[in-house]
């Protein structure tokens, strides 16, 4: 057993946060304590990043008119997505896909501009900056669950339109709209499973050894 191992209670707490993390869509309007928000942002900022470039930028949306404008962008993309789904259009339109107007805090996470200066770890894999941002978001998600707050990642938006709305510089790129806040309850299972939209695959289907898995 490693001398660096956490206590059993601490280990179980980590796995519990991972297992009970949910992509939340239903929120209470209760405000988020500013100190808690800072803790969550600090957790995000402690994520690993390629070349220690910290490509993430967080924009807190505190003005209600701006929140409504973001909601309008998301709703527009929601309708376009529904049409692109063809026969599942009506089914998709019945899903609740965001909590932008209800959540206590709304954040936009973006890739910073001038990322071309960072070559370490990105020369052949430039998308590692995006992977780094995803790590920051996951850190925040798990910390929020441990704090008893829900978080939802919204990706239904036109990046150029959102960047223009937020007056972002050339070269930057919005990645996620994060709904964060208190919830009445956490989903027992992923919401899309509950709504029978999709189901998770077992681990055995996703792991292979030494080469790509042989197709049946």
N, C-alpha and C positions, 0 to 999 in steps of 0.2 A: 504494500500500500504506500502511495506517495506521501512524503512528509508535507507536501504542499496542498494536500486535500483539505477541502472545507469540512466543517462539521456535518454530520448526517442531516441535521435540521436545515442547515444552510443549503446543502445540495438539493434536498427535497423542495425547498422554496424556489430554487432556480428552475427545476423541472416543472414545478406547478405553474409558474408564470408562463413558461413556454407552452405547456399543455392547455392552459385556460385562456391564452391570448385569443381574442376574437376581432374580426374586422367589423366594428360596430356601426350601426346605422340609426339606432334609436337612442336619443339623448334627453337628459333633463337640462333645463336652462340655468341650473345653479352655477354661479361663477366658479372658476378654478382659482384656488389660492395662488397668489403671485409667487410665493416661495416654492410651491410645488411645481409650478410651471418652469421655474428656473432650474429646479432639480432635474426635471425631465429633459430640458434642453441641454443641460450639462451632460446627462447620460448619453444623449445623441452625439454630443461633441467629443465624447471619449471613444467613439467607434474607431475601428481600424480603417485606415485609408491608404491607398496606394501611394508610395513615396512620401507619406505623411503630408499629403497636399491639402487635406481637409476641404474638399471641393463643395461642401454643402453650405447653403445659405438659407436661413429661416426668416420668413416675413410674417409677422403677426398682424392679422387683420382685426383692427379695433374699431373701424368706422362702419356703421351699419349700412350706409348706401353702397360701400364697396363690397360688403358681404353679399348684399342682394345682387350686385352686378356679377359677382363670381357665381352665385347660384344660377343666374340666367344663362351664363356660359355653359355651365354643367348641364342644365336642363336642355339646352339646344343640342348638345352632343348626345345626351341620353336619347332624344328622339331620332337622331341620325343613326345611332347605334341600333336602335330598335328596328329601323327600316332595313339596315344591313343584315339583320338576323333572319330576315325572310319569314318563314313559317312560325318562328318563335317570337315574332314581334309583340303580339298581345301579351304573351306570357312574361316577356321582359318588362313591358310597361307596367305590369302589376308589382314588380319588385321595387322595394325601397332601396335605392342605390347610394344615398348620401343623407347626412344630417346637418347640412351647412347652416340652415336657418335656426336650428334648435341647440346646437352644441355650445358649451361654455366658451371654448376657444377655437379659433380657426387660424390655421397656419398654412402657408405655402412654402414648400421646400423646393429649392432650385439648385441647379449646377451653376457655380460661379463663372464669371467671364474670365478670359485670358488663361484658360486651362492649357493652351498649347505650350505654355512655358514649362509645364511639368512633363518630363519625358520618362523619368524613373518608373519602370513598371508599366508604361503605357506606349512604348514605341511600337510594339506589334499588337497591343490590345488597348486601344484608346478608350474603349468603353469601361475600363476599370474605374474611371471616375464615377460613372453611374452606379457601378457595383458598390463603391464606397459610400455613396449617398444612401443606397438601400440598407447598408449596414447601420448607418446612423438612424434611419427611420425605425429599423427593427429594435435597436437599443431603446429608443424612446417608447416604442410599443410595449416592450416587456416591462420597462420601468413603470409605465402608466398602469399596466395591469396589476403590478405589485402594489401600487398606490391606491388601487381601487377605482381608477378612472378608465373609461373606454376610449378607444381611438379607432378611427376609420380612415382608410387610405382611399381617396377618390382620384381616379385617373381619367374620368370622362370630361375632357376639355380639350380645346384647341390650344396647344402650347404658345403659338404666336399671338393669339388673341389675349391670352392671360398675361403673357409677358408685356404686351402693350398696355394692358389695363394697369399693371403694377409698375410701369415705367422702368422696366428692367433694362440694363445695358446690353448692347450688341454682344453676342457671344455667350450670354447666359441662357439658361433654359429651365423653365419650371418643370418639375418632375412629379410632384404630388401635392394635392390639397388634403390636409389632415384635419379631420374633425376630432376634437378632443373634449372630453367632459365627463361629468357624472352621468351615471345610467341607473335606471331602476333595477335592472338585472342584466347579467351577461348571458349570451346564448349558450345553451348546453352543448351545442354542436355548431360548426360553421353555418352561418345563415343560409348560404346557398344549398347546403345539404338539407336543412330544415325545409326550405322552399322547394326542394326536389329539382333544383336547377342543374346541379352537378354533384358528384360525389368524389371523395378523396380516394386515391389509389393506395393500396398497401405498400409498405416499404419494400417488400420482396420484388415488386414490379419495377422498382426504380434503382436498384443496386445490382451491379455486375462486377466481375473480377477479371482483370487483365485486358478485356476488350469489350466492345459494345455488345450488349446482350443479343443472343440469337433470336431472331423473330420466329414466332410460331407459325 
